[in-house]
Amino acid sequence: MTGQGHHGDDASRHLVADALTQQLYTAVGAFFCNTRRGAQNICPVCTGPAAMRSLCGPCHGAKETYGSSLADLVVPLAYAKARMPSMHQSAHHVRAYKASPPAPKCAQDLRFMAAAATFVHGRCIAATTGQWHAVTFVPSAARPGGEHPVADIARAVHGVHDEAAKVALSVGPGLCESPARAPRPDRFVVPATYQPFISGRHVLVVDDTWVSGAKSQSAAIALKNVGAAHVTVLCVTRWLRYDWDDHRQLIETLDEPYNAMRCPVTGGDCP
């Protein structure tokens, strides 16, 4: 590729990124806010509240128990504000997109956020763990297969074009057992048919919401147990609860509209 061609590709990419940013500002900027990667008193794993830049309680406990079996990188995109005095649109979006019947606009917005983030910031995600080779999603006990709406979010991510590399996890015996808020290696199972696409590779795990990280990290453990070299978790939202003091303090500082150009990995502009 010539230098001129390379600059032309970069220019086109910037034009697309700018268009995505404006569209997302219009679609979700009024109620979603970017996560605060690298900020004071923010967990460096899940971007939830934490004391003195250390890990939050759930992430610390998971790290103590599972260490390197956890995801190498967790990328939450926006905060969802739950348990507010009145229902906040961000929390409504996360619930309504998977309701029965689903809200098409909410589902479209979450897919759009995931697609834009992996297109605009894919290089920053790859800087930590390399370009992902396969993608999967966190299933639920109620809708364990590809019919769950989160599967559509996973299908929207940029960077995986081989259908064989789109992996479906099965529900394991530990999904419905307590403690519900802690990772377990038996919550999910990687079917044997998918294991060749995972062994030695980087897998992107997509989820709609990070609450405690139990399900997302359980998926990471299951993938690493069958040989995944790296796992990145992409969560569209990081769930915050207004009725918890530390969460409320964070919520009350969130007033900037969602900016798709703000890097969810570095917390600022992409290098």
CORRA-V437953 format. One line per field, one symbol per residue. ss: DSSP state (2 for helix, 1 for strand, 0 for the rest). phi: phi as a letter, one per 30 degrees, with the letter a starting at -180 (. if undefined). psi: psi as a letter, one per 30 degrees, with the letter a starting at -180 (. if undefined). A space follows every 10 residues. Layout:
# CORRA-V437953
ss = ???
phi = ???
psi = ???
This chain:
# CORRA-V437953
ss = 0022222222 2222222222 2222222200 0011000000 0100000010 0000002222 2222222220 0011111111 1100000022 2222220000 0002222222 2222222222 0222222220 0001111000 0000000022 2222220000 0022210011 1000000000 0000000111 0222200010 0111111111 0002222222 2222200101 1111111111 1000222222 2000000000 0000000000 0
phi = .ddddddddd dddddddddd edddeddbdd bcbddcdidd ibddccidda chidddeddd dddddchddd ddacbdcbdc cchdebeddd ddeddddcdb ddcedddddd dddddddddd ceddddddbi ddcbbbbddc ddbdcddded ddddddddjb cdeddcccdc dcdddccddd cbdbdcdbbc eedcdddcei ccccccbdbc cciddddddd dddddcjddb bccccdbcdb cddceddddd edccbcdecd ddddccibdd e
psi = kleeeeeeee eeeeeeeeee eeeeeeefff fkkklikglk hkkfdfglkl khglkleeee eeeeefbffl kfkkikelkk jlhlelkkee eeeeeffglj lljeeeeeee eeeeeeefee geeeeffegl kkflkaljll eeifaffkff eeeefflkfj fjefgjkkll klffegllkf gklkfgelkj keffeffekg lkkkkklekj dfgeeeeeee eeeffggkel kkkjkeljkk kfgkeeeeee effjgklkjf fkkfeffbkk .
